[in-house]
Every structure is written in C-alpha cells, then in structure tokens.
Amino acid sequence: MAGLRRISYLWKDANAAREYSTGVSLHSHTNQSKETLDFLANFGSNYKLVRKLIHICETRAIERYKIKIDYSRSYWTPPLTPRLAFDLESRQIEKSLGLMPLVSLTDHDTISAPMLLRTVSAARHIPVSVEWSAPFGGDQSFHLGIHNLPSDTGADWMKVFEEYTANPSESKLTEILAALDALPNVLIVFNHPMWDLYSISKEKHHQQVRDFMAINGQFIHALELNGLRNWKENREVKQMAKAWNMLLISGGDRHGMEPNANVNLSNASSFTEFVHEVRYEGRSHVLFMPQYAEPWKHRILQSTLDAIRNYPDFPQGSRTWDQRAFHPDSTGTVRPLCELWPADGNVPRHLGWVIDLVKMLGAAPVSGSLRLAWSESHELRFALGEEAF
C-alpha cells in the first residue's frame, strides 16, 4: 500500500500533480445550502463583547420589530449559485493543476444543487451528493459527506435522512449507514470529525466521535482533512485516521469565493471510478493548494467578508447579504432579512455598524497588518507530519 496514500503541498512540490490526470474537488457549498446561525449564540456565550452586541440586537429586535431572535430557525446562504460554484472549483483544477476536474458539491441536507446542474451540459455528470447533518449523542450532529447517490433514488434517500433527523436513534443511524455502504458506488466521508462544531466541549465531542466510530466505523470510507479548518485540527484527524486505520481524503468546505484549499489527485475518468479508487483500492493523494498556507484566521475573515459582501452582478434576490440571510417574521414565516427592516428598507443602524466593522478588518491597511499578526510560517515547516499516511 506504500505510495497509495499521500499528502502533498503545492507550495512545496510544484510537480505533485504531474503523474495524475484528474483533480477531484470534494465538499463545497452553494446558495442552496442553509447555514445555521446557532453558532452566533454559542460564540456570544464565550466572548463578553460579542455577547453584549448580541444582547443589544436581541433587545432591539423585540422592541422595534416585535420579533424574538430565533437562532435555530434562522440561517444564511453562501453567495455562489450551483453553476458559479461548479465553475469556480473546475477552473482551479484546470488552470492551477492542468487536470480534468471532477466536482462533488455537498450542500447541507439538500441535493438540489447537483440536480439543477444535471440540466447543464457542462455539468451533467456531476455526482448526486450531500452533506448530511446526522444527529448523534443527543446534543450534536456529525456531518457526513454522502457522495454519488444513485440519481434515480436520491430524493428517496433524502427522505430517509429527513425522517431520521426528525426522530433520531443510534440503531437507525447504523441501519442507514449500512444500507449506504451496501451501494458499491457511494462514498461516505466523515467530515471535519475533530471539530467541536456544537461547542459541547472538546472532551465530550472526542468521546462521542469514539462512540460513533466504534459503532459505525466499518461503514465510513474515509476521514476528511478539511481545507477550512486549522493545522492543529487536521493533525488530530491524521492521528485519528492512524488509530482507526482509516483512509484520509480531501474536503475543502468552501462557502465563499475562495476555491477549495485542497483536492484529491486521481487517474479516474469518472467520479464512480474515483469512488472505487478510494473504497476498493485504498488510494488517496490529498493535495493542499497555496491558499491553505495563508494564515487560518485571515482566511476565515475573508470567508466572512465573502458572506456579507454585495454582488451587484448576481441574480436578483442574492446580491446583498440581507437578501441571503433569513429569519422568521412576527408571524413565524421565514423571510429574507431585507424584508424585515423598516419601511425605508435600510439595515438597522446598530447592525450596520457591526457589518461595517467586519468590512474594515478586511480593508487595507488593517487586513495586511492582521495577516502579518496571524502569520503561521512555523506551521508550514511541520505541515501535517510525514507526507505518507
């Protein structure tokens, strides 16, 4: 198996892709993906200043709009349409690596993006894939990349996922994963497994990961090295893969305008062939792109700016951040934020200040200063450890 499983870095090895014909982009998001705002409440509980700002927003929402902020039902959507996201990922692989692109888009709990793209000739072979948020342990969900579902039963599988999410049980989850594993062309990836996304505590999260893997590890085909998570966390995933004798695979987790920060190198001519390389031949060559060498905090800031930036050339209804963020109105109907503002249509002043502050952090010279302050040059020397895994 030597040489079949590798990690490379394009800034260290410009010829890493020379022996391959295909680049595979896994795990990225489009405007069909509903991104929860739960993290704001969790974030506020950890930072005093943020907690104050959130409290002001919550108070004014009740006083002025008669709306109690509901983080569980509110959400935002990434800016890129399915076609723009597909083109962005394809273009990076073609132009930066000179390879044929295979792109698997995985929005949260929906397959609408690949189904829409299958009507476009350039993308008609895109796999039917999803990032399923599968409840486990009672207080969190694990995000599973389910790639290459059969197109004729994709909608049926989504109903299965939805029914489980509404009424979860660990035995049912195992039953579903076993059934997916029985489909020879489906790829199941445990996305960002070491990320305590729901802030239940690192120790508790790690224990639940161990519990999940002890029950379901036989049905998981690979663990994800996530292109939007930091070096330390990906090293922990690498250690986890060693402990469980698991394959590692790429997953960019792109939400904004920066293409995936890692891809898989392959010689497959179709996505199904790529699945077979991973599942049955144990092949995976993960290539980190130059953007991953940028400071992590700087990249997160840039992704945030992508989310709140205006895009005047985009389709109507997706050009401003408050058209892409949603919250229930006073009757409980979920609507774009832009429809909840006062009659003049202007963003509330206090919220506008927060948006302007974030934009200021991304503007020169502040952005350049922060980038220097967040430098991770020491990380580049060690990367993720030895290249083979």
Disulfide bonds with the S-S distance in Angstrom:
none
